[in-house]
Amino acid sequence: MSQDNLIKLRCEVCKKGGYFSTRNKKKLKEKLEMKKYCSKCRKHTLHKEMKLKGK
């Protein structure tokens, strides 16, 4: 995965980050949102893009 396209997804309910994904920042200007399974909440919840540390 290219480091400049890498994003981290965080659960909006419990605020636990658990997924990494990529997006084309030239085509998608807004932050990415998708429903993913959260192991802490133990259900599918909305996950939003957050900043990666070290950038």
C-alpha positions in Angstrom: 0.0 0.0 0.0 1.2 3.5 -0.8 1.8 5.5 2.4 0.3 8.7 1.0 -3.0 7.0 0.2 -3.2 5.1 3.5 -6.0 6.0 5.9 -7.1 4.6 9.3 -10.8 4.0 10.1 -12.2 4.6 13.6 -15.5 3.4 15.2 -17.8 6.4 15.9 -19.5 4.6 18.9 -16.5 3.5 21.0 -13.7 5.5 19.2 -11.5 2.4 18.7 -9.4 2.4 15.5 -9.1 -0.9 13.9 -9.1 -0.8 10.1 -6.7 0.5 7.5 -7.7 1.3 3.9 -6.7 3.4 1.0 -8.4 6.2 -1.0 -7.5 8.3 -4.0 -7.1 11.8 -2.4 -7.3 13.5 -5.8 -10.7 12.0 -6.7 -12.3 11.8 -3.2 -12.0 15.1 -1.4 -14.3 14.3 1.6 -13.4 11.9 4.4 -14.3 8.3 3.9 -17.1 6.7 5.9 -18.2 3.0 5.8 -19.9 0.5 8.0 -17.5 -2.1 9.4 -17.6 -4.7 12.2 -16.3 -3.4 15.5 -14.9 -6.0 17.8 -15.3 -3.9 20.9 -19.0 -3.0 20.2 -19.6 -6.5 18.7 -21.8 -5.1 15.9 -21.5 -3.3 12.6 -21.1 0.5 13.2 -20.1 3.5 11.2 -16.4 3.9 10.8 -14.9 7.3 9.8 -11.5 8.3 8.5 -9.0 9.7 11.1 -5.5 11.1 10.9 -2.5 8.8 11.0 0.1 9.6 13.5 3.5 10.5 12.2 2.3 12.5 9.2 
